[in-house]
Amino acid sequence: MQKINQINQYLLERFPNIWNTRIVWMLLLGIAVHFIFFFIGFVSHASPGTLQHTRAIDDYFSTGLVFVHVIISVLMIVGWLIFMLKNNAFKNFYPSSGRKLFLEYLQYFVIIFVSTTFYFSYMTGFRLFINHQYDDEKMAKNIDVINRSVPFLSQDLESYTLENRLFPQEFSDYYCETDINKIEKDKKYFVYHNRVYQFFSLYKKTVTKKDKRGLFLYPEEEKKNKTALAYYKDDGDRKSRTYFFKKQVEDLSPYIKTSMPSYVNFSSVFYDIKNNPSTHIRKYRYENNISNLEDEDLLKNQQAFINEKTIKILGNKDSQELQKLMTDFLAISNEFRIANNLNSKDWSKMVYNPDKFEVRQFIKKYQTTLGEEYDPNKSPDGYYDGNETVAVIDSAVATTDNYLDENGEVKQDTISVKDFNPNWDKEVSPDNFFKNNISDYYYYTSDLQTLLENVDTIKNDDFFTDVIHLYIWISFALAMFIFSFRVTDLRSLLFSIISAGVIILVVTLFCVASFFIFKFNSSFFVFYTILVTGVIILLLPFISMGRFPKIISAIFMIISMIGFPILIWLIFGIINEHQTVDCRAEMYSTDNYNYTNCRGVLDDLGLTASYIMLILSFIFLYFYTGFIKKWKAFPE
């Protein structure tokens, strides 16, 4: 305690402003609390199990730690105010200057900022632990093993059917038709129960022209010749559409040993290093949000690579090599504490079938209790996926591809499954085949995927840039309230809050009345009304000082200091609105209705605009402190 008193005495004699604000002790206390939150962040996810739920990066808020943060911040700020308000140099007419007043405000800002930003220390500790425990080189090797091992988990049937295969190159280049009504019976096809597969080579045409409704035009030659369409793809900006047409049937029977579900058909990328869990190529339009053909090709290449690796290890017909891969995979799973009951020896026996490598048994995605029937559509947490994929049929495509009859109705199937497989009704259906061959083994793949996503998210997510912007403004506003109280008094601060509410109400009523009476229905009218009001409030302290009671100047002075950032934002907003309106008018005059390209200054600057407003607010306050000194010099 004696040492603290000596430091306080030293500060009082040499730096009275610093002594008065207690910034030294508040910074030391704040730094100590920041170290505590850093430590909590570092140890909070030491167990891999804590990373097996979605959005672990938000655990600071979901676990309630944020409430501890708020309580500590409130206690620190309240305690600081109690000690600081014991002495108010400005109110007691100690020698001061505008510069000292501004520096005092900056100290308030720094103290509040340090006392409210423990979130960043927690996240820094969290990220440091993840970077250390799951370093990039190690995770890249782990993900490679995982992607090469997942094909043998066989947790569903659909990933192993023939249309998924992408290796050799012919399977990637050709299109697999599965619609029974579009199969050419006189050409080579493959049958599995009630499913038919036929491979077509393709050619493509890209169009950029649209009709009056804004729909892409269908290629005239193909429309005239009724050329069969495989599929189409729009680019990310919808400036062009690429149609893929069928050229001819290709015979891939030299590569296909069986049309039954087989491990050689698996081509899904379980996880890639870019935090982009994937599914096979036929689902890319709905599940991967691919925006252009280049992204589609990238995904397809990744899937073909997995398919190639799977076929290669199976083609070696070495059960020991397969078992070694499974052993490595289970070692990673145990390190990540993924729930499973697999062992590499029995698992390899389930898979190893050197003739055709058909899928004979399936592994559960979660552990079932005694007597519980396994439901493949149920997630391990007990919830069902309610998302449904709805295919949208382009009218021009539908007509050309003979989906509709002359009345515009969808045609009924004109081809029977028995035309391709006469005994299909006597065979075990795919659904029953899956149910009949469920093993007692389980593996929680969803937990593994969630852990990998969380690791990548925590490593790469920018938790600082967007959130720091919020904390700066909170510190700015709280510091401004405290500063306003310090240079005036509680009565002036309360009256300024009431006055601000009355002004907002009057302006709102004026705008509403103008709309009903004068039919002013323009956003510019509202903007300029608020702007004029703000400028008047900004000038009133200068006009009223010496002419009206001192409290009148104090009220508008406080409103000016607190409301100046809003006035700056309003000016930016008016400029932004003028730019977008002018841009839309110009596009409308040229019959171009793509208004998404109309951007204003706020759109271009983004968060930079907020920081510009903050800097301007600090500059305004720096010069405004000179007026505060003059206001204080006037008699009550």
C-alpha positions in Angstrom: 0.0 0.0 0.0 2.9 2.4 0.8 4.3 1.7 -2.7 0.9 2.6 -4.3 0.8 5.8 -2.3 4.3 6.8 -3.4 3.3 6.2 -7.1 0.1 8.2 -6.6 2.1 11.1 -5.0 4.6 11.0 -7.9 1.8 11.2 -10.5 0.0 13.9 -8.6 3.1 16.1 -8.5 4.3 15.6 -12.1 1.3 14.3 -14.1 -1.9 15.5 -12.3 -4.2 14.7 -15.3 -3.0 11.1 -15.3 -3.4 10.9 -11.6 -6.8 12.3 -11.8 -8.1 9.8 -14.4 -6.5 6.8 -12.6 -5.4 5.4 -16.0 -2.2 3.8 -14.7 -4.1 1.5 -12.2 -6.9 0.8 -14.6 -4.5 -0.2 -17.4 -2.6 -2.5 -15.0 -5.9 -4.1 -13.8 -7.2 -4.4 -17.3 -4.1 -6.1 -18.6 -4.2 -8.6 -15.7 -7.8 -9.5 -16.6 -6.9 -9.8 -20.3 -4.2 -12.4 -19.3 -6.9 -14.3 -17.4 -9.2 -14.4 -20.4 -6.2 -15.3 -22.6 -5.5 -18.3 -20.4 -9.2 -19.3 -20.4 -9.2 -19.2 -24.2 -6.1 -21.3 -24.4 -7.3 -24.1 -22.2 -11.0 -24.0 -23.0 -10.9 -26.4 -25.9 -8.0 -28.6 -24.9 -10.3 -31.6 -25.3 -11.1 -32.4 -29.0 -14.7 -33.2 -27.9 -15.3 -29.5 -27.4 -14.8 -29.0 -31.1 -17.4 -31.5 -32.2 -20.4 -29.1 -32.2 -21.1 -26.5 -34.8 -19.6 -23.0 -34.6 -17.2 -23.7 -31.7 -15.8 -20.2 -32.5 -19.0 -18.8 -30.9 -18.5 -20.6 -27.6 -17.6 -17.4 -25.9 -21.2 -16.3 -26.3 -23.0 -19.7 -26.2 -21.3 -20.9 -22.9 -22.2 -17.7 -21.0 -18.6 -16.5 -20.7 -19.7 -13.2 -22.2 -21.9 -12.6 -19.1 -18.8 -12.9 -16.9 -17.1 -10.5 -19.3 -19.9 -8.0 -18.9 -20.0 -8.2 -15.1 -16.3 -7.7 -14.8 -16.4 -4.8 -17.2 -19.2 -3.1 -15.3 -17.5 -3.6 -12.0 -14.2 -2.2 -13.3 -15.9 0.9 -14.9 -18.1 1.6 -11.9 -15.2 1.2 -9.5 -13.1 3.5 -11.7 -15.8 6.2 -11.8 -16.2 6.1 -8.0 -12.5 6.8 -7.5 -12.2 9.3 -10.3 -15.3 11.4 -9.4 -13.8 12.1 -6.0 -11.8 14.9 -7.7 -12.9 16.9 -10.8 -10.1 19.3 -11.7 -12.1 21.0 -14.4 -15.1 21.8 -12.2 -12.9 23.1 -9.5 -11.2 25.5 -11.9 -7.7 24.0 -11.8 -5.6 25.3 -14.6 -6.5 23.4 -17.8 -6.6 23.9 -21.5 -8.5 22.5 -24.5 -5.6 20.1 -25.2 -5.6 18.8 -21.7 -9.4 18.3 -21.9 -9.0 16.3 -25.1 -6.2 14.2 -23.6 -8.5 13.5 -20.6 -11.2 12.3 -23.0 -8.7 10.0 -24.7 -7.8 8.5 -21.4 -11.4 7.8 -20.7 -11.6 6.1 -24.1 -8.5 4.0 -23.5 -9.7 2.9 -20.1 -13.1 1.8 -21.3 -11.7 0.1 -24.3 -9.2 -1.9 -22.2 -12.0 -2.7 -19.7 -14.4 -4.1 -22.4 -12.3 -6.0 -24.9 -11.6 -9.2 -23.1 -13.2 -11.1 -26.0 -10.0 -10.5 -28.1 -7.7 -11.9 -25.4 -9.9 -15.1 -25.2 -10.0 -15.5 -29.0 -6.2 -14.9 -29.2 -5.6 -17.7 -26.7 -8.1 -19.9 -28.4 -6.5 -19.5 -31.8 -3.0 -19.9 -30.4 -3.9 -23.2 -28.9 -5.6 -24.4 -32.2 -2.5 -23.3 -34.2 -0.3 -25.2 -31.8 -2.4 -28.3 -31.3 -3.6 -28.6 -34.9 -0.7 -27.2 -37.0 -1.2 -26.9 -40.7 1.4 -29.5 -41.8 0.0 -32.1 -39.5 -3.6 -31.4 -40.4 -2.9 -31.5 -44.1 -1.5 -35.1 -43.6 -4.5 -36.0 -41.4 -7.0 -34.7 -43.9 -5.3 -36.7 -46.7 -5.6 -39.9 -44.7 -9.2 -39.1 -43.8 -10.2 -38.4 -47.4 -8.6 -41.6 -48.6 -10.2 -43.7 -45.8 -13.8 -42.3 -45.8 -14.7 -44.2 -49.0 -14.5 -47.4 -47.1 -16.9 -46.3 -44.3 -19.9 -47.2 -46.5 -22.4 -45.3 -44.5 -24.9 -44.9 -47.3 -25.7 -46.6 -50.6 -26.0 -43.6 -52.9 -22.4 -42.7 -52.8 -21.4 -46.0 -54.3 -23.7 -46.3 -57.3 -22.3 -46.1 -60.8 -23.1 -42.5 -61.7 -20.6 -41.3 -59.0 -17.5 -42.7 -60.7 -15.1 -40.2 -62.1 -11.9 -42.2 -62.9 -10.5 -43.0 -65.4 -10.8 -39.8 -67.3 -13.6 -41.0 -69.5 -16.0 -41.1 -66.5 -15.2 -37.4 -65.8 -15.5 -36.4 -69.4 -18.8 -38.2 -70.1 -22.2 -37.6 -68.8 -24.0 -40.4 -66.9 -27.7 -40.4 -67.8 -30.0 -42.0 -65.2 -33.4 -41.0 -66.4 -35.0 -44.1 -67.8 -37.0 -42.1 -70.3 -33.8 -40.8 -71.9 -31.9 -44.1 -72.3 -31.2 -45.2 -75.8 -32.1 -48.9 -75.7 -30.1 -49.9 -78.8 -26.9 -48.6 -77.2 -24.8 -49.9 -74.3 -26.3 -49.3 -70.9 -25.9 -50.8 -67.4 -28.7 -51.9 -65.0 -28.9 -52.1 -61.2 -32.4 -53.2 -60.0 -34.7 -50.4 -61.2 -31.8 -48.0 -62.1 -30.3 -47.6 -65.6 -27.0 -45.9 -66.4 -25.8 -44.8 -69.8 -22.8 -42.6 -70.6 -22.8 -39.9 -73.3 -20.0 -37.7 -74.7 -21.0 -34.0 -74.7 -20.4 -30.8 -76.5 -21.2 -27.3 -75.1 -22.5 -24.0 -76.3 -22.4 -20.7 -74.4 -25.0 -18.0 -74.9 -25.0 -14.4 -73.5 -28.2 -13.0 -75.1 -31.5 -12.9 -73.2 -35.1 -12.4 -74.2 -37.4 -9.6 -73.0 -38.1 -11.5 -69.8 -34.4 -11.6 -69.0 -34.2 -15.4 -69.7 -31.2 -16.8 -71.6 -32.0 -17.8 -75.2 -31.9 -21.5 -76.1 -29.5 -22.3 -79.0 -31.5 -22.2 -82.2 -29.8 -25.1 -84.0 -30.2 -27.5 -81.0 -33.8 -26.4 -80.6 -34.5 -27.0 -84.3 -32.8 -30.4 -84.3 -34.2 -31.4 -80.9 -30.8 -32.2 -79.6 -30.9 -33.9 -76.2 -29.8 -31.6 -73.4 -27.7 -33.0 -70.6 -27.6 -30.0 -68.3 -26.8 -26.3 -68.2 -24.8 -24.0 -66.0 -25.0 -20.2 -65.4 -21.9 -18.2 -64.5 -21.7 -16.5 -61.2 -22.9 -13.1 -62.4 -25.5 -14.7 -64.7 -24.0 -13.0 -67.7 -23.8 -16.2 -69.7 -25.2 -19.7 -69.7 -23.4 -22.8 -70.9 -25.6 -25.7 -72.3 -24.1 -29.2 -72.5 -25.7 -31.3 -75.2 -25.4 -35.1 -75.7 -23.2 -36.1 -78.6 -23.3 -39.9 -78.6 -23.4 -43.0 -76.3 -20.0 -44.3 -75.2 -19.3 -47.8 -74.1 -17.4 -47.9 -70.8 -17.9 -51.6 -70.2 -14.1 -52.4 -70.2 -13.8 -50.4 -67.0 -17.1 -51.5 -65.3 -17.0 -54.9 -63.6 -20.3 -54.6 -61.9 -23.3 -52.2 -61.9 -24.0 -53.0 -58.2 -22.9 -50.5 -55.5 -19.1 -50.7 -55.4 -16.2 -49.0 -53.5 -14.7 -48.2 -56.9 -17.5 -45.7 -57.6 -17.0 -43.5 -54.5 -15.8 -40.0 -55.5 -17.0 -37.6 -52.7 -14.5 -35.3 -51.1 -15.1 -35.6 -47.3 -13.2 -32.5 -46.5 -10.7 -30.2 -48.2 -8.2 -27.8 -46.7 -10.4 -24.7 -47.7 -13.1 -25.6 -45.2 -15.4 -26.8 -48.0 -16.9 -30.2 -47.2 -18.2 -31.6 -50.5 -20.5 -34.2 -51.9 -20.5 -35.9 -55.3 -20.8 -34.0 -58.5 -24.5 -34.6 -59.2 -25.3 -32.6 -56.0 -23.0 -29.6 -56.6 -25.6 -27.2 -57.8 -27.6 -27.4 -54.5 -25.1 -28.4 -51.8 -21.9 -26.7 -52.7 -23.2 -23.3 -53.9 -20.8 -23.3 -56.9 -20.9 -20.0 -58.7 -19.2 -20.7 -62.0 -17.8 -23.4 -64.2 -14.3 -23.0 -63.0 -15.4 -23.9 -59.4 -17.3 -26.9 -60.8 -14.3 -28.1 -62.6 -12.2 -27.7 -59.4 -14.6 -29.7 -57.4 -14.9 -32.4 -60.0 -11.1 -32.7 -60.2 -10.9 -33.1 -56.4 -13.6 -35.8 -56.5 -11.8 -37.6 -59.4 -8.6 -37.5 -57.4 -10.3 -39.3 -54.5 -11.9 -41.8 -56.9 -8.4 -42.5 -58.4 -6.8 -43.0 -55.0 -9.7 -45.4 -54.0 -9.4 -47.4 -57.2 -5.6 -47.6 -57.0 -5.5 -49.0 -53.4 -8.2 -51.5 -54.4 -6.5 -52.4 -57.6 -3.4 -53.3 -55.7 -5.4 -56.1 -54.1 -3.2 -55.9 -51.0 -5.3 -56.3 -47.9 -2.4 -55.3 -45.7 -2.1 -51.9 -47.4 -5.8 -51.3 -47.0 -5.6 -52.3 -43.3 -2.6 -50.0 -42.8 -4.7 -47.0 -44.2 -7.5 -47.9 -41.9 -5.2 -48.2 -38.9 -3.8 -44.7 -39.6 -7.4 -43.4 -39.9 -8.5 -44.9 -36.6 -5.4 -43.5 -34.9 -6.4 -40.0 -36.1 -10.0 -40.7 -35.0 -8.9 -41.7 -31.5 -6.7 -38.6 -31.3 -9.7 -36.5 -32.2 -11.9 -38.6 -29.9 -14.4 -39.4 -32.6 -16.9 -42.0 -31.2 -16.6 -45.4 -33.0 -16.3 -49.1 -32.4 -14.2 -50.0 -35.5 -11.0 -52.0 -35.7 -8.9 -52.1 -38.8 -8.8 -55.9 -39.0 -12.6 -56.5 -39.1 -13.1 -53.3 -41.1 -10.7 -54.4 -43.8 -12.5 -57.8 -44.0 -15.8 -56.0 -44.6 -14.3 -54.1 -47.6 -11.8 -56.5 -49.1 -13.3 -58.4 -52.0 -10.7 -58.6 -54.8 -13.2 -59.6 -57.5 -15.5 -56.6 -57.8 -15.2 -54.7 -54.5 -19.0 -54.5 -54.1 -20.3 -53.0 -51.0 -21.6 -55.9 -48.9 -22.1 -54.2 -45.4 -22.8 -50.7 -44.2 -21.6 -48.9 -41.1 -23.9 -46.8 -38.9 -23.5 -43.0 -38.5 -24.3 -43.2 -34.8 -24.6 -45.8 -32.1 -28.1 -47.3 -31.6 -29.5 -48.5 -28.3 -30.8 -52.0 -27.7 -33.9 -52.6 -29.7 -33.6 -49.2 -31.6 -34.0 -49.4 -35.3 -31.3 -47.5 -37.2 -32.5 -44.6 -39.3 -30.0 -43.4 -41.9 -31.8 -40.0 -42.2 -31.4 -39.3 -38.5 -28.3 -37.3 -37.4 -26.4 -38.4 -34.3 -27.9 -35.6 -32.2 -31.4 -36.9 -33.0 -32.5 -34.3 -35.5 -33.6 -34.8 -39.1 -32.5 -32.9 -42.1 -35.6 -31.2 -43.4 -33.9 -29.7 -46.5 -35.4 -30.8 -49.8 -33.9 -30.3 -53.2 -36.3 -28.8 -55.6 -35.3 -28.9 -59.3 -36.3 -26.0 -61.4 -37.0 -26.8 -65.0 -36.3 -24.1 -67.6 -39.3 -23.8 -70.0 -37.2 -23.8 -73.2 -35.2 -26.8 -71.9 -38.3 -28.7 -70.9 -39.9 -28.3 -74.3 -36.8 -29.2 -76.2 -36.1 -32.2 -74.0 -39.6 -33.5 -74.4 -40.6 -33.3 -70.8 -44.0 -31.7 -71.7 -46.7 -32.7 -74.0 -48.6 -30.4 -76.4 -50.8 -29.2 -73.6 -47.9 -28.3 -71.4 -48.5 -31.2 -69.0 -45.6 -33.3 -67.8 -45.6 -36.6 -69.7 -46.1 -39.9 -67.9 -43.3 -42.5 -68.1 -43.7 -44.3 -71.4 -40.9 -46.8 -70.7 -41.1 -49.6 -68.1 -38.3 -50.7 -65.9 -38.9 -54.2 -67.1 -37.8 -53.2 -70.6 -34.3 -53.0 -69.1 -34.4 -55.5 -66.2 -37.2 -58.1 -66.5 -36.6 -59.5 -63.0 -36.3 -56.2 -61.2 -39.4 -56.9 -59.0 -37.9 -60.1 -57.8 -34.6 -58.6 -56.8 -33.9 -56.9 -53.5 -34.5 -53.1 -53.8 -31.6 -50.7 -52.9 -33.4 -49.6 -49.7 -34.0 -53.1 -48.5 -30.4 -54.1 -49.5 -29.2 -51.2 -47.3 -31.4 -52.2 -44.3 -30.6 -55.9 -44.6 -26.8 -55.3 -44.5 -26.4 -52.8 -41.7 -23.6 -54.0 -39.4 -23.2 -53.4 -35.7 -20.3 -51.0 -36.4 -20.7 -47.3 -36.1 -18.6 -44.2 -36.8 -19.6 -40.5 -36.0 -18.5 -38.9 -39.3 -20.5 -35.8 -38.5 -18.4 -35.2 -35.4 -15.2 -35.6 -37.5 -16.4 -33.2 -40.1 -17.5 -30.6 -37.5 -14.1 -30.8 -35.8 -12.3 -30.2 -39.0 -14.6 -27.3 -39.9 -14.1 -25.7 -36.5 -10.3 -26.0 -36.6 -10.2 -24.3 -40.0 -12.7 -21.7 -39.0 -10.8 -20.7 -35.8 -7.5 -20.6 -37.8 -8.8 -18.4 -40.6 -11.9 -16.5 -39.4 -11.3 -12.8 -38.9 -12.8 -12.4 -35.5 -10.9 -9.0 -35.0 -11.7 -6.7 -37.9 -15.5 -6.6 -37.7 -15.8 -6.8 -33.9 -13.1 -4.3 -33.0 -15.1 -1.7 -34.9 -18.1 -2.3 -32.6 -16.0 -2.1 -29.4 -14.3 1.1 -30.5 -17.7 2.8 -31.0 -19.0 1.5 -27.7 -15.9 2.9 -26.0 -16.3 6.2 -27.9 -19.9 6.6 -26.8 -19.4 5.7 -23.1 -16.3 7.9 -22.9 -18.3 10.8 -24.4 -21.1 10.4 -21.8 -18.6 10.4 -19.0 -16.7 13.4 -20.5 -20.0 15.3 -20.9 -20.8 14.8 -17.3 -17.3 15.8 -16.2 -17.3 19.1 -18.1 -21.0 20.0 -17.2 -23.1 18.3 -14.6 -25.7 15.6 -14.1 -28.6 18.0 -14.6 -27.3 19.2 -18.0 -26.7 15.6 -19.1 -30.2 14.5 -18.2 -31.8 17.5 -19.8 -29.7 16.9 -23.0 -31.1 13.3 -23.2 -34.7 14.6 -22.8 -34.1 17.4 -25.3 -32.6 14.9 -27.9 -35.7 12.7 -27.5 -38.0 15.7 -28.1 -36.0 16.9 -31.1 -36.2 13.4 -32.7 -40.0 13.3 -32.0 -40.6 16.7 -33.6 -38.5 15.9 -36.7 -40.3 12.6 -37.1 -43.7 14.3 -36.8 -42.7 17.0 -39.3 -41.6 14.4 -41.9 -44.8 12.4 -41.4 -47.0 15.6 -41.7 -45.1 16.7 -44.8 -45.8 13.3 -46.4 -49.6 13.5 -45.8 -50.0 17.3 -46.5 -47.4 18.1 -49.2 -46.9 14.5 -50.5 -43.2 14.7 -49.9 -42.4 11.0 -50.3 -38.6 11.2 -51.0 -35.8 9.9 -48.8 -33.9 13.0 -49.7 -36.5 15.2 -47.9 -36.0 13.2 -44.7 -32.2 13.2 -45.0 -32.0 16.9 -45.6 -34.5 17.7 -42.9 -32.3 15.8 -40.4 -29.2 17.4 -41.8 -30.5 20.9 -41.4 -31.7 20.1 -37.9 -28.2 18.7 -37.0 -26.4 21.8 -38.4 -28.7 24.1 -36.4 -28.0 22.1 -33.2 -24.3 22.3 -33.9 -24.5 26.1 -34.2 -26.8 26.7 -31.2 -24.2 26.5 -28.5 -22.2 29.3 -30.2 -25.3 31.4 -30.7 -26.8 30.9 -27.3 -23.7 31.4 -25.2 -24.0 34.7 -23.3 -27.5 35.2 -24.6 -29.4 32.5 -22.8 -28.9 30.7 -19.5 -25.8 28.7 -19.4 -27.6 25.4 -19.1 -29.1 25.9 -22.6 -25.7 26.1 -24.2 -24.7 23.0 -22.1 -27.6 21.0 -23.4 -26.9 21.7 -27.0 -23.1 21.3 -26.4 -23.6 17.8 -25.1 -26.0 16.9 -28.0 -23.4 18.3 -30.5 -20.6 16.2 -29.0 -22.6 13.0 -28.8 -24.5 13.5 -32.1 -21.6 14.6 -34.3 -20.7 11.1 -35.5 -24.4 10.6 -36.5 -24.2 13.9 -38.5 -21.1 12.6 -40.4 -22.8 9.3 -41.1 -25.8 11.3 -42.4 -23.6 13.2 -44.8 -22.1 10.0 -46.1 -25.5 8.5 -46.4 -26.8 11.5 -48.5 -23.8 11.2 -50.9 -24.4 7.4 -51.1 -28.1 7.9 -51.9 -27.4 10.5 -54.6 -24.9 8.2 -56.3 -27.1 5.1 -56.3 -30.2 7.1 -57.5 -28.2 8.7 -60.4 -26.8 5.3 -61.3 -30.2 3.6 -61.4 -31.7 6.5 -63.4 -28.9 6.1 -66.0 -29.4 2.4 -66.2 -33.2 2.8 -66.5 -32.7 5.2 -69.5 -30.7 2.5 -71.3 -33.2 -0.3 -70.4 -30.7 -1.9 -68.2 -32.4 -3.0 -64.9 -29.4 -4.7 -63.3 -29.2 -2.3 -60.3 -26.8 -4.6 -58.3 -23.9 -2.7 -59.9 -25.1 0.6 -58.6 -22.9 1.3 -55.6 -22.3 4.4 -53.5 -19.5 5.7 -51.3 -20.6 3.6 -48.3 -20.8 0.5 -50.4 -17.3 1.0 -51.7 -15.7 2.0 -48.4 -17.4 -0.6 -46.2 -16.0 -0.5 -42.7 -13.4 2.1 -43.8 -16.2 4.7 -43.8 -16.8 3.9 -40.1 -13.2 4.5 -39.2 -13.2 7.8 -41.2 -16.2 8.9 -39.2 -14.4 8.0 -36.0 -11.3 10.0 -36.9 -13.4 13.0 -37.9 -15.2 12.8 -34.6 -11.9 12.8 -32.7 -10.8 15.8 -34.7 -14.0 17.6 -34.1 -13.7 17.0 -30.3 -10.1 18.2 -30.3 -11.2 21.6 -31.6 -14.5 21.6 -29.7 -12.6 21.5 -26.4 -11.6 25.1 -26.9 -15.3 26.1 -27.0 -15.9 24.0 -23.8 -13.2 26.1 -22.1 -14.9 29.3 -23.2 -18.3 28.0 -22.1 -17.0 27.2 -18.6 -15.6 30.7 -18.3 -19.1 32.2 -18.6 -20.9 33.0 -15.3 -23.8 30.7 -14.3 
